[in-house]
Amino acid sequence: MTITKDDIAQRVAEDVTKNQKLAKTLIEATLKNIKECLSSGNELQITGFGIFKIRHKAARIGRNPKTKVEHVISERKIVVFHPSRIFRQEVDV
């Protein structure tokens, strides 16, 4: 099952405020701040949830498994999530 932002907004509206439009605005603002934090190169720690970090991956040689043709995979940045101990215990990861 996939959860969407609208599903989260509905749950926040039920738990916190009865206004779903306000809940959606709060979620959008939170996600915007998370993106800005990560795009500026900072790591983001949410206590009891986990840490989001930006990791640099160097260029490397890749291979198409079907044709065995090699090509260069360019360097890039990726987002990595490390769940907290509390998160892992609650989710059983």
C-alpha beads as a LAMMPS data file, in Angstrom:
LAMMPS data file: protein, C-alpha beads

93 atoms
92 bonds

1 atom types
1 bond types

-500.0 500.0 xlo xhi
-500.0 500.0 ylo yhi
-500.0 500.0 zlo zhi

Masses

1 110.0

Atoms # bond

1 1 1 0.000 0.000 0.000
2 1 1 1.309 3.428 -0.931
3 1 1 0.647 6.431 1.283
4 1 1 0.386 9.821 -0.442
5 1 1 0.732 13.363 0.863
6 1 1 -3.064 13.636 0.806
7 1 1 -3.316 10.537 3.004
8 1 1 -0.844 12.034 5.456
9 1 1 -2.720 15.349 5.405
10 1 1 -5.945 13.535 6.189
11 1 1 -4.329 11.740 9.141
12 1 1 -2.790 14.982 10.443
13 1 1 -6.167 16.685 10.114
14 1 1 -7.769 13.895 12.152
15 1 1 -5.042 13.948 14.840
16 1 1 -4.216 17.640 15.149
17 1 1 -6.658 19.916 13.405
18 1 1 -9.979 19.277 11.746
19 1 1 -8.900 21.475 8.810
20 1 1 -7.446 19.286 6.041
21 1 1 -6.341 22.322 3.994
22 1 1 -4.253 23.577 6.934
23 1 1 -2.803 20.095 7.455
24 1 1 -1.787 19.890 3.788
25 1 1 -0.171 23.347 3.997
26 1 1 1.806 22.269 7.070
27 1 1 3.023 19.108 5.346
28 1 1 4.021 21.046 2.210
29 1 1 5.952 23.560 4.325
30 1 1 7.701 20.766 6.244
31 1 1 8.732 18.950 3.065
32 1 1 9.923 22.220 1.504
33 1 1 12.134 22.882 4.534
34 1 1 13.548 19.353 4.415
35 1 1 14.412 19.756 0.712
36 1 1 16.037 23.156 1.305
37 1 1 18.099 21.797 4.191
38 1 1 19.379 18.842 2.161
39 1 1 19.983 20.840 -1.023
40 1 1 22.181 23.263 0.922
41 1 1 24.407 20.334 1.915
42 1 1 23.299 20.018 5.534
43 1 1 22.215 16.835 7.210
44 1 1 18.790 16.712 8.828
45 1 1 18.214 14.960 12.135
46 1 1 14.691 14.327 13.378
47 1 1 14.894 13.004 16.921
48 1 1 13.171 9.657 17.307
49 1 1 12.903 9.250 13.530
50 1 1 16.322 9.352 11.891
51 1 1 18.954 11.285 9.968
52 1 1 18.873 12.316 6.316
53 1 1 22.302 12.875 4.740
54 1 1 23.618 13.749 1.299
55 1 1 26.248 11.298 0.073
56 1 1 28.520 11.808 -2.928
57 1 1 28.913 8.852 -5.256
58 1 1 31.974 8.882 -7.496
59 1 1 31.847 8.104 -11.205
60 1 1 32.288 4.435 -12.036
61 1 1 32.122 1.952 -14.855
62 1 1 28.756 0.208 -15.203
63 1 1 27.782 -2.725 -17.363
64 1 1 24.510 -3.551 -19.070
65 1 1 23.847 -7.086 -17.790
66 1 1 22.022 -8.066 -20.956
67 1 1 24.517 -6.848 -23.582
68 1 1 27.671 -6.714 -21.399
69 1 1 28.445 -3.259 -22.869
70 1 1 30.312 -1.020 -20.409
71 1 1 29.582 2.659 -19.934
72 1 1 30.481 5.397 -17.442
73 1 1 27.974 6.141 -14.690
74 1 1 28.472 9.807 -13.836
75 1 1 29.132 11.052 -10.329
76 1 1 26.110 12.195 -8.410
77 1 1 24.676 13.008 -5.009
78 1 1 22.137 10.789 -3.304
79 1 1 19.995 11.124 -0.194
80 1 1 20.636 8.501 2.477
81 1 1 18.359 7.828 5.452
82 1 1 19.600 6.281 8.697
83 1 1 16.677 5.373 10.977
84 1 1 17.007 6.023 14.695
85 1 1 17.057 3.171 17.202
86 1 1 13.518 4.096 18.300
87 1 1 12.308 4.017 14.685
88 1 1 13.926 0.624 14.082
89 1 1 12.336 -0.823 17.241
90 1 1 8.860 0.439 16.361
91 1 1 9.041 -0.702 12.751
92 1 1 10.941 -3.928 13.488
93 1 1 13.660 -3.217 10.933

Bonds

1 1 1 2
2 1 2 3
3 1 3 4
4 1 4 5
5 1 5 6
6 1 6 7
7 1 7 8
8 1 8 9
9 1 9 10
10 1 10 11
11 1 11 12
12 1 12 13
13 1 13 14
14 1 14 15
15 1 15 16
16 1 16 17
17 1 17 18
18 1 18 19
19 1 19 20
20 1 20 21
21 1 21 22
22 1 22 23
23 1 23 24
24 1 24 25
25 1 25 26
26 1 26 27
27 1 27 28
28 1 28 29
29 1 29 30
30 1 30 31
31 1 31 32
32 1 32 33
33 1 33 34
34 1 34 35
35 1 35 36
36 1 36 37
37 1 37 38
38 1 38 39
39 1 39 40
40 1 40 41
41 1 41 42
42 1 42 43
43 1 43 44
44 1 44 45
45 1 45 46
46 1 46 47
47 1 47 48
48 1 48 49
49 1 49 50
50 1 50 51
51 1 51 52
52 1 52 53
53 1 53 54
54 1 54 55
55 1 55 56
56 1 56 57
57 1 57 58
58 1 58 59
59 1 59 60
60 1 60 61
61 1 61 62
62 1 62 63
63 1 63 64
64 1 64 65
65 1 65 66
66 1 66 67
67 1 67 68
68 1 68 69
69 1 69 70
70 1 70 71
71 1 71 72
72 1 72 73
73 1 73 74
74 1 74 75
75 1 75 76
76 1 76 77
77 1 77 78
78 1 78 79
79 1 79 80
80 1 80 81
81 1 81 82
82 1 82 83
83 1 83 84
84 1 84 85
85 1 85 86
86 1 86 87
87 1 87 88
88 1 88 89
89 1 89 90
90 1 90 91
91 1 91 92
92 1 92 93
